């Protein structure tokens, strides 16, 4: 805001002066002016929706100020309903007979019998508060007069007694809201210090006539509506002892209904109150309360605590309490306390800085002393060095051969250092690649080594089982012939036959050999799967059957597919299509399969049965010219799709957006590096010109889709790790 007018500046009140108030004559019906007030200030749906005719446009037609000045008929024109100032002479203060406000009308409604019609003279307040223009110094003096007299508004005249305008609380608030200083003043004060805690209670079933009586008896401008009350039905000054009200009815609401001729005794409070209840938090500022009353189109708001408990009521004149000298002194004391606290903190900091400066100066003095001592010591050492230098010159002549050798050694050391630096640089690059490719590359090396070490001895075992079986069969045949030829062996042989259980041994040997042969065959299959998975001998791009890679990966993960803690095994459903051989880097794709299947197993780790992983493969055709994709065409398929689907907990959309970022993981610390899917994405997209997508929703499982061309559209980059 650019307007910087001070609250104590006389120009503030000059700007807030209402120079064109509404004038009425004493003989006008109160219902007529009430209808006008209802039309201009209606807040409930009944009045907001009624089609009242537009009022004539004349100076002072706005009733937002909430009052009318009653003047003699000689001072205005003949039109009683649309009075305007007589242009021949200015209006004098003596021509103003009184003031009519909404509380005055409510007082008359409460005192008169239903259906009684009365005029302005019956309700006006003849007590006027008048100031000369020079006496209207600032807002604080005006507020003090309002508190002492209780009369609103204050009339302002010149020294000759001519009327210049009126100062009303509503105009002061409008001026405050338009100034930066006024806005800051309202924002500084919280509702806790200005709210009204006196409560005039009424029931939902009470009529407006009864509520008008309550307002008159308690001299209030509003009542709070409750569902039920105690037997006393009196004003309450301790709001913490009452429940949260259901609504609020103001004197303006009652006047509005009376103005349009409705019977107040037949209208209940429940049909008048707003829904929801016009309320505001106790921590809000007076500025916020004024804005809220404007938005709600009401003259009062219920104030509640952070827990929703009733605290009191704020109305359009509550801001006057902020201008109370006691309140101002309290505010000034608080500001003084804050200033003293900050001054004390600055002084404390200044003392600390002074101590630090003294400490540093002492350190500088110590350093100067040390420097002088050091210079003296250096001078002494220099003299000694000159003597030693002469001696060294003589010795140098005898050590030239040694120096030459040292130079050669130094050159060699430098070369070695350079080579070591190159090696370290290569090692760092390799290390970065190892981190990028996660632990899968190390696993491939390990698997290949284990497969190689196991393969040789298992071939010996597998190859010799057949010979051992033949030999044992021959021996058993010979033993049988011996038994038939010598049916009566010696006692020692019979004893050994009984000890070794010869008959059982002969029958069980064939079973043992068969079991050994099956076990060796199983080990050979596992070794072959390990070799297929690692494929260290296939570092170059070549045509492979992707189903073999999937099967090898599943073979390695057999231990994770087995059920734990009494749970059944994880089922793997294979929906394999007819795939052509694909030109790719086999070992890299095997790493992708391993990463995706491991993630699927992790997703099923804590899931209740059934636990299912589906692997689906299809070949399809992509027509780049028409951008069409089809799986049913009979032409040559140029793409393959591998889908790995689990029925786990699914992935949230926010996590899906970051799923392929390096080092992003949702697994606990120490269980995942966050590189698995990132590396897989690089292998599929960058190395094979393909796509890696995810389809998932919380509670519906996850599907990871790999799509790569059967033949690369361009020559892919070499793999990250070359065969040693």
C-alpha positions in Angstrom: 0.0 0.0 0.0 1.3 3.4 -0.9 -0.9 5.4 1.6 1.2 5.9 4.7 -1.2 8.2 6.7 -0.7 7.8 10.5 -3.5 7.0 12.9 -2.8 10.1 14.9 -2.7 12.4 11.9 -5.8 14.7 11.7 -6.0 13.9 8.0 -7.0 10.4 9.0 -10.2 11.5 10.6 -10.9 14.0 7.8 -10.8 11.0 5.3 -13.1 9.0 7.6 -15.7 11.8 7.9 -19.1 10.8 6.4 -20.0 14.0 4.6 -23.2 12.5 3.1 -25.1 10.6 5.7 -28.7 9.5 5.3 -31.4 12.0 6.5 -35.0 11.3 7.6 -37.7 13.5 9.0 -39.5 12.7 12.3 -42.9 11.7 10.8 -41.6 8.9 8.5 -42.7 5.4 9.4 -39.9 3.3 11.0 -41.0 0.4 8.9 -40.2 2.4 5.7 -36.7 3.1 6.7 -36.3 -0.4 8.1 -37.3 -1.8 4.7 -34.5 0.3 3.2 -32.0 -1.0 5.8 -33.2 -4.6 5.1 -32.7 -4.1 1.4 -29.2 -2.6 1.8 -27.9 -4.8 4.6 -29.7 -8.2 4.1 -27.5 -11.1 5.1 -29.9 -14.1 5.1 -31.1 -16.0 2.0 -34.6 -14.7 2.4 -33.5 -11.1 1.8 -30.6 -11.9 -0.5 -33.0 -13.5 -3.0 -35.9 -11.0 -2.8 -36.2 -8.7 -5.8 -36.4 -5.3 -4.3 -36.6 -2.3 -6.7 -33.5 -0.2 -7.1 -33.3 2.8 -4.7 -33.0 6.2 -6.3 -29.4 7.4 -6.7 -28.9 10.4 -4.4 -26.2 11.6 -2.1 -26.2 9.6 1.1 -28.3 6.7 -0.2 -25.8 4.1 1.2 -27.1 2.7 4.6 -23.9 0.7 5.2 -23.0 3.2 8.0 -25.9 1.7 10.1 -27.5 5.0 11.2 -29.7 7.9 10.0 -29.8 11.5 11.1 -33.2 12.9 12.0 -33.6 16.5 10.8 -36.5 19.0 10.8 -38.7 19.2 7.8 -37.7 22.8 7.2 -34.1 21.8 6.6 -34.9 19.3 3.7 -37.1 19.0 0.6 -40.7 17.9 0.6 -40.0 14.3 -0.4 -39.9 12.6 2.9 -38.7 9.3 1.7 -35.9 10.7 -0.5 -34.7 13.7 1.5 -31.9 15.8 0.2 -30.3 18.9 1.7 -31.8 22.2 1.0 -29.4 23.8 -1.5 -30.2 27.4 -0.4 -28.7 27.1 3.0 -26.3 24.6 4.6 -27.6 22.3 7.3 -26.9 23.5 10.9 -26.3 21.2 13.8 -29.4 22.7 15.5 -31.5 21.3 12.6 -30.5 17.7 13.6 -33.0 16.4 16.1 -31.6 13.0 16.8 -30.1 9.7 15.5 -31.8 6.5 14.5 -29.8 3.2 14.6 -30.6 -0.5 14.3 -30.5 -0.9 18.2 -33.0 2.0 18.5 -35.4 0.3 16.1 -34.9 -3.1 18.0 -35.7 -1.3 21.3 -39.0 0.0 19.9 -39.9 -3.4 18.4 -39.3 -5.1 21.7 -41.3 -2.5 23.7 -44.3 -2.0 21.3 -47.1 -4.4 20.8 -47.1 -6.6 17.7 -48.6 -4.8 14.7 -48.0 -1.4 16.2 -46.7 1.2 13.7 -44.5 4.0 14.9 -42.6 6.8 13.4 -39.0 8.0 13.5 -39.6 10.4 16.4 -40.7 7.4 18.5 -37.4 5.6 18.2 -34.7 8.3 17.7 -32.1 9.1 20.2 -32.2 12.9 20.9 -28.8 12.8 22.7 -26.1 14.1 20.3 -22.4 14.3 20.6 -20.9 17.2 18.7 -17.4 18.3 18.1 -15.8 21.2 16.3 -13.6 20.2 13.4 -10.5 21.4 15.3 -11.4 19.1 18.3 -11.4 16.0 16.2 -7.7 15.4 16.7 -7.1 11.7 16.1 -8.7 8.3 16.3 -7.7 7.7 19.9 -9.5 10.8 21.2 -12.6 9.9 19.2 -12.6 6.3 20.5 -12.3 7.7 24.1 -15.4 9.8 23.6 -17.3 6.8 22.2 -16.4 4.7 25.3 -17.4 7.5 27.7 -20.7 8.5 26.1 -21.8 5.3 24.3 -23.2 7.6 21.5 -22.6 6.8 17.9 -21.9 8.6 15.6 -20.1 11.9 16.6 -21.3 15.0 14.6 -18.7 17.4 13.4 -19.4 21.1 12.7 -17.4 24.3 11.9 -17.2 27.2 14.3 -20.3 28.7 12.9 -22.4 25.6 13.8 -22.8 24.3 10.2 -22.8 20.5 9.9 -19.7 19.1 8.2 -20.2 15.4 8.6 -20.4 12.5 11.0 -17.7 10.1 12.3 -19.1 6.5 12.8 -17.2 3.3 13.7 -18.0 1.7 10.3 -16.3 4.6 8.5 -13.3 4.4 10.8 -12.9 0.7 10.0 -13.1 1.3 6.3 -10.4 4.0 6.6 -8.3 1.7 8.7 -8.5 -1.1 6.2 -7.4 1.3 3.4 -4.2 2.4 5.2 -1.0 0.4 5.7 -0.7 1.8 9.3 -4.3 0.9 10.0 -3.9 -2.6 8.5 -0.8 -3.2 10.6 -2.7 -1.9 13.7 -5.6 -4.4 13.1 -3.2 -7.3 12.3 -1.2 -6.6 15.5 -4.1 -7.2 17.8 -5.4 -10.8 18.2 -9.0 -11.6 19.0 -8.1 -13.0 22.4 -7.7 -9.4 23.8 -10.8 -7.9 22.3 -13.5 -10.6 22.2 -16.7 -10.2 24.2 -17.2 -13.1 26.7 -20.7 -12.1 27.9 -23.2 -14.5 26.3 -26.9 -13.9 25.8 -28.3 -17.4 25.2 -31.5 -18.4 23.4 -33.0 -21.7 22.1 -33.6 -22.9 18.6 -37.3 -22.9 19.4 -37.3 -19.3 20.7 -39.2 -16.8 18.5 -37.6 -13.6 17.2 -40.0 -11.6 19.4 -38.6 -13.4 22.5 -35.1 -12.9 21.3 -35.8 -9.2 20.8 -36.9 -9.0 24.4 -33.7 -10.8 25.5 -31.6 -8.2 23.6 -33.4 -5.3 25.1 -33.2 -6.7 28.7 -29.4 -7.4 28.4 -28.7 -4.3 26.2 -27.0 -6.6 23.6 -26.9 -6.5 19.8 -26.9 -10.3 19.3 -27.8 -13.6 21.0 -26.2 -17.1 20.7 -28.5 -20.0 19.8 -28.2 -23.3 21.6 -30.1 -26.6 21.4 -30.7 -26.7 25.1 -30.0 -24.4 28.1 -30.1 -24.5 31.9 -33.1 -23.4 33.8 -31.8 -19.9 34.5 -31.8 -18.6 30.9 -29.7 -15.6 31.9 -26.6 -13.9 30.4 -23.4 -16.0 31.0 -20.1 -14.4 31.6 -18.0 -17.6 31.7 -18.0 -19.0 28.1 -16.0 -22.0 29.2 -19.1 -23.3 31.1 -21.3 -23.4 28.0 -21.3 -25.6 24.9 -20.5 -24.4 21.4 -23.5 -22.5 20.0 -25.4 -23.6 16.9 -25.8 -20.1 15.5 -26.0 -16.4 16.1 -28.9 -13.9 15.6 -28.2 -10.1 15.5 -30.4 -7.1 16.0 -30.1 -6.5 12.2 -31.6 -9.9 11.5 -34.7 -9.1 13.6 -35.1 -5.7 12.1 -34.9 -7.2 8.6 -37.8 -9.6 9.3 -39.9 -7.0 11.0 -39.3 -4.5 8.2 -41.0 -6.7 5.6 -44.1 -7.2 7.8 -43.5 -10.7 9.2 -44.9 -11.7 12.6 -41.8 -12.1 14.8 -43.6 -14.3 17.3 -44.1 -17.0 14.6 -40.5 -17.0 13.3 -38.2 -19.4 15.2 -34.4 -18.9 15.6 -33.6 -22.2 13.8 -35.0 -20.7 10.5 -32.8 -17.5 10.9 -29.3 -18.8 11.9 -26.7 -19.3 9.2 -25.3 -22.7 8.3 -22.5 -23.1 8.8 -22.0 -21.0 12.0 -20.1 -17.8 11.2 -17.0 -18.5 13.3 -13.3 -17.6 13.5 -10.3 -19.0 15.5 -9.1 -17.2 18.6 -5.5 -16.9 17.2 -6.7 -14.8 14.2 -6.1 -11.1 14.1 -8.7 -8.3 14.3 -7.9 -7.6 10.6 -9.0 -11.2 9.7 -12.2 -10.8 11.8 -13.2 -7.6 10.0 -12.7 -9.3 6.6 -14.6 -12.4 7.7 -17.6 -10.3 8.9 -17.7 -8.7 5.5 -17.6 -12.1 3.7 -20.3 -13.5 6.0 -22.3 -10.3 5.8 -22.9 -10.3 9.5 -22.2 -7.9 12.4 -20.8 -10.5 14.8 -18.7 -13.7 14.7 -18.3 -16.6 17.2 -14.7 -17.0 18.3 -13.5 -20.6 19.0 -10.3 -22.2 20.3 -8.0 -24.5 18.3 -9.9 -27.4 19.8 -13.2 -26.0 18.6 -14.3 -24.8 22.1 -16.4 -21.6 22.4 -14.3 -18.6 23.6 -16.6 -15.5 23.0 -18.0 -13.2 20.3 -16.4 -10.5 18.2 -18.5 -7.7 16.6 -17.9 -4.6 14.4 -17.1 -2.3 17.4 -14.8 -4.7 19.2 -11.8 -2.9 17.6 -12.5 0.1 19.8 -11.0 -1.9 22.7 -7.6 -1.7 21.0 -7.7 2.0 21.5 -8.3 1.7 25.3 -5.3 3.5 27.1 -4.8 0.4 29.3 -4.6 -1.8 26.3 -2.2 0.6 24.6 0.0 0.8 27.7 0.1 -2.9 27.8 1.1 -3.1 24.1 3.8 -0.4 24.6 5.1 -2.3 27.6 5.3 -5.5 25.6 7.1 -3.6 22.8 9.5 -2.1 25.4 10.1 -5.5 26.8 10.9 -6.9 23.4 13.2 -3.9 22.7 15.0 -4.4 26.0 15.4 -8.1 25.4 16.9 -7.5 22.0 19.2 -4.7 23.4 20.4 -7.1 26.1 21.1 -9.7 23.4 23.1 -7.1 21.3 25.1 -6.0 24.4 25.8 -9.6 25.3 27.0 -10.2 21.7 29.1 -7.0 21.8 30.8 -8.2 25.0 31.6 -11.5 23.4 33.0 -9.8 20.4 35.2 -7.5 22.5 36.5 -10.6 24.3 37.2 -12.3 21.0 39.0 -9.2 19.7 41.2 -9.1 22.9 41.9 -12.8 22.5 42.9 -12.3 18.8 45.1 -9.3 19.7 46.9 -11.4 22.3 47.4 -14.2 19.7 48.8 -11.7 17.2 51.4 -10.5 19.8 52.4 -14.1 20.5 52.7 -14.7 16.8 55.0 -11.7 16.4 57.3 -12.9 19.1 57.4 -16.4 17.6 58.2 -14.9 14.2 61.1 -12.9 15.6 62.5 -15.9 17.3 62.1 -17.9 14.2 63.9 -15.4 12.1 66.8 -15.4 14.6 66.9 -19.2 14.5 66.8 -19.3 10.7 69.8 -16.9 10.6 71.8 -19.1 12.8 70.8 -22.2 10.8 71.8 -20.4 7.6 75.3 -19.8 8.9 75.6 -23.4 9.9 74.3 -24.5 6.6 77.0 -22.5 4.7 79.6 -24.4 6.6 77.9 -27.7 5.9 77.4 -26.7 2.3 81.1 -26.3 1.7 81.6 -29.8 3.1 78.8 -31.1 0.9 80.3 -29.7 -2.2 83.4 -31.7 -1.6 81.4 -34.8 -1.0 79.2 -34.3 -4.1 82.2 -34.7 -6.4 82.6 -38.2 -5.0 78.9 -39.0 -5.3 78.2 -38.2 -9.0 77.9 -41.8 -9.9 75.5 -42.3 -7.1 73.5 -39.3 -8.3 73.3 -40.5 -11.8 72.0 -43.8 -10.6 69.5 -42.0 -8.4 68.4 -39.9 -11.4 67.7 -43.0 -13.4 65.9 -44.5 -10.5 63.9 -41.3 -10.1 63.0 -41.4 -13.8 61.9 -45.0 -13.4 59.9 -44.0 -10.3 58.2 -41.2 -12.1 57.3 -43.5 -15.0 56.0 -46.1 -12.5 54.0 -43.3 -10.8 52.6 -42.3 -14.1 51.7 -45.8 -15.0 50.2 -46.2 -11.5 48.2 -43.0 -12.0 46.9 -44.4 -15.3 46.1 -47.7 -13.6 44.3 -45.9 -10.8 42.3 -43.9 -13.3 41.3 -47.0 -15.1 40.5 -48.7 -11.8 38.3 -45.7 -10.8 36.5 -45.9 -14.2 36.1 -49.7 -13.7 34.8 -49.1 -10.2 32.2 -46.6 -11.4 31.1 -49.1 -14.0 30.9 -51.8 -11.4 28.7 -49.6 -9.2 26.6 -48.8 -12.2 26.1 -52.5 -13.1 25.4 -53.2 -9.4 26.5 -56.6 -8.0 25.2 -58.6 -11.0 28.5 -58.5 -12.9 30.3 -59.7 -9.9 27.7 -62.4 -9.5 28.2 -63.4 -13.2 32.0 -63.7 -12.6 31.4 -65.8 -9.5 28.8 -68.0 -11.1 31.0 -68.6 -14.1 33.9 -69.5 -11.8 31.8 -71.8 -9.7 30.3 -73.5 -12.8 33.8 -74.1 -14.2 35.2 -75.5 -10.9 32.2 -77.8 -10.4 32.0 -78.9 -14.1 35.3 -80.9 -14.2 34.9 -83.0 -11.1 31.2 -83.6 -11.8 32.1 -84.9 -15.3 34.5 -87.3 -13.7 31.8 -88.5 -11.3 29.1 -88.7 -14.0 31.4 -90.5 -16.4 32.7 -93.0 -13.9 29.2 -93.9 -12.5 28.5 -95.9 -15.6 31.7 -97.9 -15.3 31.2 -98.3 -11.6 27.7 -99.6 -12.3 29.1 -102.2 -14.8 31.9 -103.2 -12.4 29.5 -103.7 -9.5 27.1 -105.7 -11.7 30.0 -108.0 -12.7 31.1 -108.4 -9.1 27.6 -109.2 -7.9 27.3 -111.7 -10.8 30.6 -113.3 -9.7 29.4 -113.3 -6.1 26.2 -115.1 -7.1 28.2 -117.8 -9.0 30.5 -118.3 -5.9 27.4 -118.7 -3.7 25.9 -121.3 -6.1 29.2 -123.2 -6.6 30.1 -123.1 -2.9 26.8 -123.2 -1.0 28.6 -124.0 2.2 31.2 -121.3 2.9 33.5 -121.3 5.8 32.3 -120.0 9.2 34.5 -116.9 8.9 32.8 -116.0 5.5 29.4 -116.6 6.9 30.1 -114.3 9.8 31.3 -111.5 7.5 28.2 -112.0 5.3 26.0 -111.5 8.3 27.9 -108.5 9.5 27.7 -106.6 6.1 24.2 -107.8 5.4 25.2 -109.1 2.0 21.7 -109.6 0.6 20.6 -106.1 1.5 23.9 -104.6 0.2 23.5 -106.4 -3.2 19.9 -105.1 -3.5 20.7 -101.5 -2.3 23.8 -101.0 -4.5 21.7 -100.6 -7.6 19.5 -98.0 -5.9 22.5 -96.1 -4.6 24.1 -96.0 -8.1 20.8 -94.9 -9.6 20.5 -92.1 -7.0 24.1 -91.0 -7.6 23.5 -90.9 -11.3 20.3 -88.8 -10.9 22.1 -86.4 -8.5 25.1 -86.0 -10.9 22.7 -85.3 -13.7 21.0 -82.6 -11.6 24.3 -81.0 -10.8 25.2 -81.0 -14.5 21.9 -79.2 -15.2 22.6 -76.6 -12.5 26.1 -76.1 -13.8 24.8 -75.7 -17.4 22.2 -73.1 -16.1 24.9 -71.2 -14.3 27.0 -71.1 -17.5 24.1 -70.0 -19.5 23.3 -67.3 -17.0 26.9 -65.9 -16.8 27.7 -66.3 -20.6 31.2 -64.8 -20.1 32.2 -66.5 -23.3 29.4 -64.5 -25.1 30.6 -60.8 -24.6 29.9 -60.0 -28.2 26.4 -59.5 -29.7 24.9 -62.8 -31.0 21.6 -64.6 -31.6 20.2 -66.3 -28.6 17.0 -67.9 -27.3 15.7 -65.6 -24.6 13.8 -68.5 -23.0 17.1 -70.2 -22.1 18.2 -67.1 -20.3 14.9 -66.9 -18.4 15.1 -70.6 -17.4 18.7 -70.2 -16.3 17.7 -67.3 -14.1 14.8 -69.2 -12.6 17.2 -72.1 -11.9 19.5 -69.8 -9.9 16.6 -68.3 -8.0 15.1 -71.7 -7.0 16.0 -71.2 -3.4 14.0 -68.0 -3.2 10.9 -69.7 -4.8 10.7 -72.2 -1.9 8.2 -71.4 0.8 9.4 -70.2 4.2 7.9 -70.3 7.7 5.2 -72.8 6.7 4.1 -70.9 3.6 3.7 -72.7 0.2 6.2 -72.2 -2.6 5.9 -69.2 -4.9 4.3 -70.3 -8.1 5.8 -69.3 -11.5 3.4 -69.4 -14.4 5.2 -69.5 -17.8 3.2 -68.1 -20.7 5.9 -68.5 -23.4 5.1 -67.5 -27.0 7.0 -68.5 -30.1 10.0 -66.2 -30.0 12.6 -65.9 -32.8 16.3 -65.8 -31.8 17.3 -62.3 -30.8 20.5 -60.5 -31.6 21.6 -59.2 -28.2 24.2 -59.3 -25.4 23.0 -62.4 -23.6 24.8 -61.9 -20.3 23.4 -58.3 -20.0 19.9 -59.5 -20.6 20.3 -62.2 -18.1 21.2 -59.6 -15.5 18.0 -57.7 -16.4 16.0 -60.9 -15.9 17.7 -61.4 -12.6 17.0 -57.8 -11.4 13.3 -57.9 -12.4 12.7 -61.4 -10.9 14.4 -60.4 -7.7 12.2 -57.3 -7.4 9.1 -59.4 -8.0 10.2 -61.9 -5.2 10.9 -58.9 -2.9 7.3 -57.6 -3.6 5.9 -61.1 -2.6 8.1 -61.5 0.5 5.4 -60.5 3.1 2.3 -61.2 1.0 -0.2 -63.8 2.1 -0.7 -66.8 -0.3 -1.3 -67.2 -3.1 2.1 -65.8 -4.3 2.3 -65.8 -8.1 4.8 -64.6 -10.7 3.8 -64.8 -14.4 6.4 -64.6 -17.2 4.8 -63.9 -20.5 6.7 -63.7 -23.8 5.4 -62.6 -27.2 6.8 -61.7 -30.6 5.1 -58.8 -32.5 5.6 -56.5 -35.5 6.1 -52.8 -35.4 5.4 -51.0 -38.7 7.4 -47.8 -38.4 5.8 -46.3 -41.5 2.3 -46.6 -40.1 3.3 -46.7 -36.4 1.2 -49.8 -35.8 1.8 -52.7 -33.5 0.3 -56.2 -33.9 0.9 -59.7 -32.5 -1.5 -61.6 -34.8 0.1 -60.8 -38.2 1.6 -63.7 -40.0 4.6 -61.6 -41.3 8.1 -61.6 -39.8 8.1 -60.4 -36.2 10.7 -57.7 -35.6 10.2 -57.2 -31.8 9.9 -59.3 -28.7 8.1 -58.5 -25.5 8.9 -60.1 -22.1 6.5 -59.3 -19.2 7.3 -60.2 -15.6 4.1 -59.9 -13.5 3.7 -60.3 -9.7 0.6 -60.1 -7.6 2.3 -58.2 -4.8 1.3 -54.9 -3.1 1.9 -52.7 -6.2 3.7 -49.4 -6.6 2.4 -45.9 -6.0 2.4 -43.4 -8.9 4.8 -41.1 -7.2 7.3 -44.0 -6.8 6.8 -45.1 -10.4 8.0 -41.7 -11.7 11.4 -42.3 -10.0 11.7 -46.0 -10.4 14.5 -46.0 -12.9 16.6 -43.2 -11.2 20.0 -44.3 -10.1 20.3 -45.0 -6.3 16.5 -44.6 -5.8 15.2 -47.5 -3.7 12.2 -48.1 -1.3 14.0 -51.1 0.3 15.4 -50.8 3.9 19.0 -49.7 4.3 21.5 -52.5 3.5 18.9 -54.5 1.4 19.0 -52.6 -1.9 21.5 -50.2 -3.6 18.9 -48.6 -5.9 20.9 -49.5 -9.0 19.1 -52.7 -10.2 16.3 -51.1 -12.2 18.5 -48.2 -13.3 21.1 -50.6 -14.7 18.3 -52.7 -16.3 16.9 -49.6 -17.9 20.3 -48.7 -19.4 20.9 -52.2 -20.7 17.4 -52.4 -22.4 17.2 -48.8 -23.7 20.8 -47.9 -24.5 22.4 -51.3 -25.2 19.5 -52.9 -27.1 17.5 -49.9 -28.4 14.4 -51.1 -26.5 11.9 -50.0 -23.9 11.5 -50.8 -20.2 8.0 -49.8 -18.8 6.1 -50.4 -15.6 2.4 -50.8 -15.1 1.2 -50.9 -11.5 -1.3 -49.6 -8.9 -1.4 -50.0 -5.1 -2.9 -53.4 -4.2 -3.1 -54.6 -7.8 0.5 -56.0 -8.4 3.2 -54.9 -10.8 4.0 -55.6 -14.4 7.5 -54.8 -15.8 7.6 -54.9 -19.6 10.7 -55.4 -21.7 10.5 -54.7 -25.5 13.6 -55.1 -27.7 14.0 -55.4 -31.5 14.9 -58.9 -32.9 17.7 -57.1 -34.9 19.1 -53.8 -33.6 18.3 -50.8 -35.7 21.8 -49.6 -35.2 25.0 -51.2 -33.9 24.7 -51.1 -30.1 27.5 -49.9 -27.9 29.9 -52.6 -26.5 29.1 -54.0 -23.1 30.4 -52.4 -20.0 32.6 -55.3 -19.2 34.8 -57.0 -21.7 36.0 -60.5 -21.4 39.4 -60.6 -19.7 
